[in-house]
Amino acid sequence: MRAISLALTLPPPSQTAKNPILCKFNGSCINWAEKTVVGVLSGALSFGLLLSSPCSIALQSPLSPSLSPPPSSTSLSESCRDIEQEEKVETVPELVSNEGIVEEAWQIVNDSFLDTGRHRWSPETWLKKKEDILSSSIQTRSKAHQIIKRMLASLGDPYTRFLTPDEFSKMARYDMTGVGINLREVPDENGGVKLKVLGLILDGPAHSAGIRQGDEVLAVNGVDVQGKSAFEVSSLLQGPNETFVIIQVKHGNCGPVESLEIQRQLVARTPVFYRLEKQDNNSPSVGYMRLKEFNALARKDLVIAMKRLQDMGASYFVLDLRDNLGGLVQVGIEIAKLFLNEGDMITYTVGRDPQFQKAIVADIPPLVTAPVMVLVNDRTASASEIVASALHDNCRAVLVGERTYGKGLIQSVFELDDGSGVVVTVGKYVTPQHKDINGYGIVPDYQNLPAWSDVRQHLSYCPKLQHG
């Protein structure tokens, strides 16, 4: 089974303290938590979507052989042998039955779904639904997909839905690394964290090069990643399309260390447009930045835009989030950090899994300290609302335009074994001022563009949030 998760904050279409064991319909049992990347807000990249996409050539470099020989069989403990044997079994492709696909989707909801509205879900009713659905055989894959659609529709959540294989593959722009892996920060035995591969594209660049689920990432292009976040390491992995990156990994928990050369395969397109708008001779210049969505390239390209606009003499900034329907939650959080002071609250999250119940704060100095206008409208949604509310509530920006869409829910996208997928609501967020915007949106400070003198005055009288 391949179950891959991405945290999204998208409007409807026009993840591991507990380790439940999933027993599939055919009777074989596997650890659900290890096969699902539910990291929405746990590691800095919990949100890179890994999905099936065209294969690219990704070969192990003959110039970068294994850095250390595999340990002898006598040096491995029985537990290590057991773990590695399980990993080998998990990576063997298997045929999945129609009933197995339905039960796979059922189990995802059972483990992760957060009922935020109509309260139609309970463990008892959901178990009864599985028993009813699987009481008879399902003859075709099309019938299985129809059953999953009806099963998800019964939850009464417009954001929890089924994706066909074609719909699922179109989400490749959310692959954060460009090599088809998803990283998660996992506690180690010494109280620190290590970065593990907890999702990868089948036959994608990393998979073709020899990386497997459960591998630990040790270095990228010779840079030791110890102490770095998943988001930072994902940034190190990024680069121009069809260029190569060398990743040093430790296979499994007890396997050898190996360096693999992998060819990047980027699908995302830049969502950033920017320009410098010069006023009359006596007025300062304004750096205008439009962000269309929060995909894998959004933060990197926005940083480039901000630095270039500063170098060109921008004294004020406009961040245009109109018609931005959202995308990757973590990217929105990382973009908010570019404007906020260390310690400023970005958002609070809530979910059934403890990893969703936390306060997210800025942990780096801001890239820009100049006054900011954020342009919003009724199609500013999800991750856009996280950014807008974070900048607004921390007195870093004024909001201009229309009331926002009002979506405070977080979805994860899971790949099923036949290449289809399910989108499931797994959490919700509230603003730094503890406002639940779901269904209400954010009311802007101004409907029309104010003068920059008014912006400065508004921000100077803005009541500061108390942190700590």
MOPEFEN-V639892 format. One record per residue. N is the residue number from 1. RES is the residue in one letter. PHI is phi in whole degrees, -180 to 180 (none if undefined). OMEGA is omega in whole degrees, -180 to 180 (999 if undefined). NEAR is the number of other ideal C-beta (glycine too) atoms within 8 Angstrom. Layout:
n->[N	N]
res->[RES	RES]
phi->[PHI	PHI]
omega->[OMEGA	OMEGA]
near->[NEAR	NEAR]
This chain:
n->[1	2	3	4	5	6	7	8	9	10	11	12	13	14	15	16	17	18	19	20	21	22	23	24	25	26	27	28	29	30	31	32	33	34	35	36	37	38	39	40	41	42	43	44	45	46	47	48	49	50	51	52	53	54	55	56	57	58	59	60	61	62	63	64	65	66	67	68	69	70	71	72	73	74	75	76	77	78	79	80	81	82	83	84	85	86	87	88	89	90	91	92	93	94	95	96	97	98	99	100	101	102	103	104	105	106	107	108	109	110	111	112	113	114	115	116	117	118	119	120	121	122	123	124	125	126	127	128	129	130	131	132	133	134	135	136	137	138	139	140	141	142	143	144	145	146	147	148	149	150	151	152	153	154	155	156	157	158	159	160	161	162	163	164	165	166	167	168	169	170	171	172	173	174	175	176	177	178	179	180	181	182	183	184	185	186	187	188	189	190	191	192	193	194	195	196	197	198	199	200	201	202	203	204	205	206	207	208	209	210	211	212	213	214	215	216	217	218	219	220	221	222	223	224	225	226	227	228	229	230	231	232	233	234	235	236	237	238	239	240	241	242	243	244	245	246	247	248	249	250	251	252	253	254	255	256	257	258	259	260	261	262	263	264	265	266	267	268	269	270	271	272	273	274	275	276	277	278	279	280	281	282	283	284	285	286	287	288	289	290	291	292	293	294	295	296	297	298	299	300	301	302	303	304	305	306	307	308	309	310	311	312	313	314	315	316	317	318	319	320	321	322	323	324	325	326	327	328	329	330	331	332	333	334	335	336	337	338	339	340	341	342	343	344	345	346	347	348	349	350	351	352	353	354	355	356	357	358	359	360	361	362	363	364	365	366	367	368	369	370	371	372	373	374	375	376	377	378	379	380	381	382	383	384	385	386	387	388	389	390	391	392	393	394	395	396	397	398	399	400	401	402	403	404	405	406	407	408	409	410	411	412	413	414	415	416	417	418	419	420	421	422	423	424	425	426	427	428	429	430	431	432	433	434	435	436	437	438	439	440	441	442	443	444	445	446	447	448	449	450	451	452	453	454	455	456	457	458	459	460	461	462	463	464	465	466	467	468]
res->[M	R	A	I	S	L	A	L	T	L	P	P	P	S	Q	T	A	K	N	P	I	L	C	K	F	N	G	S	C	I	N	W	A	E	K	T	V	V	G	V	L	S	G	A	L	S	F	G	L	L	L	S	S	P	C	S	I	A	L	Q	S	P	L	S	P	S	L	S	P	P	P	S	S	T	S	L	S	E	S	C	R	D	I	E	Q	E	E	K	V	E	T	V	P	E	L	V	S	N	E	G	I	V	E	E	A	W	Q	I	V	N	D	S	F	L	D	T	G	R	H	R	W	S	P	E	T	W	L	K	K	K	E	D	I	L	S	S	S	I	Q	T	R	S	K	A	H	Q	I	I	K	R	M	L	A	S	L	G	D	P	Y	T	R	F	L	T	P	D	E	F	S	K	M	A	R	Y	D	M	T	G	V	G	I	N	L	R	E	V	P	D	E	N	G	G	V	K	L	K	V	L	G	L	I	L	D	G	P	A	H	S	A	G	I	R	Q	G	D	E	V	L	A	V	N	G	V	D	V	Q	G	K	S	A	F	E	V	S	S	L	L	Q	G	P	N	E	T	F	V	I	I	Q	V	K	H	G	N	C	G	P	V	E	S	L	E	I	Q	R	Q	L	V	A	R	T	P	V	F	Y	R	L	E	K	Q	D	N	N	S	P	S	V	G	Y	M	R	L	K	E	F	N	A	L	A	R	K	D	L	V	I	A	M	K	R	L	Q	D	M	G	A	S	Y	F	V	L	D	L	R	D	N	L	G	G	L	V	Q	V	G	I	E	I	A	K	L	F	L	N	E	G	D	M	I	T	Y	T	V	G	R	D	P	Q	F	Q	K	A	I	V	A	D	I	P	P	L	V	T	A	P	V	M	V	L	V	N	D	R	T	A	S	A	S	E	I	V	A	S	A	L	H	D	N	C	R	A	V	L	V	G	E	R	T	Y	G	K	G	L	I	Q	S	V	F	E	L	D	D	G	S	G	V	V	V	T	V	G	K	Y	V	T	P	Q	H	K	D	I	N	G	Y	G	I	V	P	D	Y	Q	N	L	P	A	W	S	D	V	R	Q	H	L	S	Y	C	P	K	L	Q	H	G]
phi->[none	-118	-123	-124	-124	-138	-86	-120	-132	-105	-64	-64	-70	-91	none	none	-73	-103	-123	-65	-95	-96	-99	-73	-59	-81	100	-81	-112	-139	-77	-62	-62	-75	-97	-125	-96	-95	-73	-90	-128	-86	-98	-63	-110	-82	-111	-75	-81	-116	-150	-66	-151	-56	-70	-124	-71	-142	-113	-69	-72	-68	-90	-129	-70	-54	-75	-149	-68	-63	-65	-69	-63	-74	-89	-89	-74	-60	-66	-65	-61	-64	-62	-66	-63	-62	-64	-64	-64	-68	-87	-78	-59	-138	-75	-116	-80	-62	-64	-65	-65	-64	-67	-59	-64	-60	-66	-59	-63	-60	-87	-125	-64	-112	-82	-105	-135	-93	54	-94	-102	-151	-56	-70	-68	-71	-65	-63	-63	-63	-61	-67	-67	-94	-73	-135	-72	-111	-79	-132	-67	-60	-65	-61	-65	-64	-64	-62	-59	-67	-63	-71	-63	-67	-74	73	-108	-66	-94	-89	-157	-95	-122	-69	-54	-68	-64	-66	-67	-73	-90	-62	-67	-95	-69	-72	-96	84	-118	83	-131	-120	-105	-138	-80	-120	-60	-104	-72	-100	89	-95	-132	-129	-101	-120	-82	-120	165	-155	-72	-63	65	-79	-55	-68	-63	-66	-80	118	-77	-129	-57	96	-64	-100	-85	-105	-156	-129	50	83	-92	-64	-98	-60	87	-90	-80	-61	-67	-62	-70	-62	-66	-64	-73	-71	179	-58	-59	71	-86	-114	-135	-104	-115	-96	-130	-108	-75	63	-87	-133	-87	-76	-95	-146	-104	-125	-94	-128	-89	-70	-141	-89	-111	-67	-112	-62	-99	-108	-127	-146	-160	-98	-107	-89	-85	-70	-61	-96	-112	-71	-82	-119	-92	-99	-132	-106	-119	-84	-162	-101	-102	-66	-101	-60	-67	-60	-73	-70	-60	-59	-63	-64	-66	-67	-66	-64	-63	-84	103	-67	-105	-133	-134	-118	-108	-94	-110	-64	65	-91	-84	121	143	-81	-59	-64	-64	-60	-64	-67	-71	-59	-62	-65	-112	-100	-80	-57	94	-67	-76	-99	-166	-112	-123	-136	-169	-66	-80	-56	-66	-90	-103	-160	-102	-105	-123	-70	-127	-136	-65	-70	-82	-130	-117	-71	-58	-132	-106	-112	-90	-135	-149	-76	-114	-87	-138	60	-58	-62	-72	-62	-65	-60	-71	-65	-69	-69	-69	-97	60	-102	-155	-102	-101	-130	132	-114	-56	-76	-60	93	-125	-110	-109	-120	-112	-113	-109	-114	-88	-90	-66	-101	91	-84	-157	-132	-103	-130	-69	-121	-169	-143	-129	-127	-74	-56	-90	63	-96	-88	-92	-63	86	-117	80	-117	-85	-73	-75	-136	-87	-119	-61	-86	-73	-65	-65	-69	-64	-60	-66	-59	-70	-70	-98	-67	-69	-75	-73	-93	-113	127]
omega->[173	177	-173	-172	177	178	-180	170	-176	172	-180	-176	171	999	999	176	178	-179	-179	178	179	174	-176	-175	-179	173	-180	-177	175	-178	-176	-176	-179	-177	-178	178	-177	-174	177	-180	-176	176	-171	174	178	-167	178	-179	178	-175	-177	179	-178	-178	170	-180	-179	-174	173	-178	176	-179	-179	-178	178	-177	177	-178	177	180	179	-178	-179	-178	-179	174	178	-179	179	178	-179	-179	-177	178	178	-179	179	-180	-175	-176	179	179	179	175	-179	-179	176	177	179	178	180	-179	176	179	179	-176	178	178	-178	-177	-165	-170	174	179	-174	-173	-167	174	178	-174	170	180	-177	-179	-179	177	178	180	178	-179	179	-176	-173	179	177	-177	179	-166	-175	177	177	178	178	179	178	178	179	179	-179	-180	180	179	-178	179	-179	179	-176	-177	178	-170	-179	175	173	177	180	178	-179	-176	-179	-179	-178	-180	179	175	-173	-171	-175	178	173	172	175	-176	179	176	-176	178	176	-174	-178	-180	176	177	172	-177	-179	175	-179	176	177	180	176	-177	174	-176	-178	180	-180	-179	177	177	-179	177	-178	177	176	178	-177	-177	175	-177	177	180	178	-176	179	-179	180	178	177	180	179	-179	176	177	177	-179	-177	178	-179	-180	176	170	-174	176	179	-179	175	-177	169	-175	178	179	-171	-173	-178	173	-175	173	-177	176	-173	179	-180	178	-175	178	-175	172	-178	177	-173	172	-178	176	175	179	-180	178	175	-172	-177	-176	179	-180	-178	175	-179	179	176	179	-173	177	180	179	-173	-177	-169	-176	-178	-178	177	176	178	-179	-178	-180	180	179	176	178	180	174	180	178	176	-179	172	175	-175	178	178	179	176	-173	176	-177	-177	-179	-175	177	176	179	-179	178	177	-180	-179	-176	-170	175	177	-179	178	179	178	-180	171	-180	-178	177	178	179	-180	-179	179	-175	-177	174	-179	-178	176	-176	178	175	-179	175	-179	177	-179	177	-175	165	173	-179	-177	172	-174	173	171	-169	166	-179	176	180	174	-179	-177	-178	179	180	-178	-174	177	175	178	-177	168	178	-175	175	-176	174	-177	-173	179	176	-180	-177	-179	177	166	180	-177	176	174	-171	-180	178	173	-178	173	174	-174	173	-175	-178	175	178	173	-175	177	177	176	176	175	-174	-176	-178	-177	-178	180	179	-178	178	-178	174	180	-177	178	172	-179	176	176	178	179	-180	180	-178	-179	179	-178	178	-177	174	176	-179	175	999]
near->[9	8	13	14	15	15	17	16	17	11	9	6	3	1	16	9	5	7	8	7	8	12	6	13	8	6	6	6	7	11	8	13	11	10	12	16	14	14	18	19	14	9	12	11	17	17	15	16	13	15	13	11	12	4	7	10	6	12	7	9	10	5	5	9	7	9	7	6	5	7	8	6	6	4	5	11	6	6	6	11	11	8	11	13	8	8	12	8	7	9	7	6	2	5	3	10	9	12	11	12	17	15	12	15	14	13	10	14	16	10	10	13	15	13	10	8	6	7	5	8	9	5	6	6	9	12	9	8	11	10	8	7	10	10	5	4	5	11	5	7	8	6	10	13	12	8	11	14	10	8	13	14	8	8	12	7	12	5	12	13	12	12	12	8	11	6	9	15	11	6	12	11	9	15	17	13	15	14	15	14	15	19	16	14	13	9	6	8	3	4	5	8	7	9	14	11	16	13	11	14	14	7	7	18	15	17	13	12	12	7	13	12	12	11	12	10	14	10	11	13	7	5	7	5	13	7	4	8	9	14	12	10	15	14	8	11	14	12	7	6	7	7	8	8	12	13	14	12	14	10	9	12	7	10	8	10	11	13	14	15	13	14	12	16	14	11	7	11	6	6	11	14	6	11	5	12	8	4	8	4	3	4	6	9	13	13	16	11	15	8	15	8	10	16	13	15	12	16	10	9	11	13	10	9	12	14	9	9	13	10	6	9	8	13	7	14	15	12	13	10	12	10	7	14	12	16	15	18	17	14	15	17	13	11	13	14	12	13	11	14	8	8	7	14	14	13	14	12	14	10	13	7	14	5	14	16	8	8	6	10	9	13	5	6	5	12	8	10	3	8	10	14	15	16	11	15	10	8	9	15	16	17	15	17	19	16	14	16	15	16	15	14	11	13	9	11	13	14	13	14	11	8	8	16	12	13	13	10	13	16	14	15	15	13	13	13	10	8	10	14	14	16	13	12	13	17	15	14	12	11	13	13	7	7	8	8	15	10	5	8	11	15	4	13	8	10	6	5	5	12	5	10	6	8	13	9	8	11	12	6	6	7	5	6	11	4	7	3]
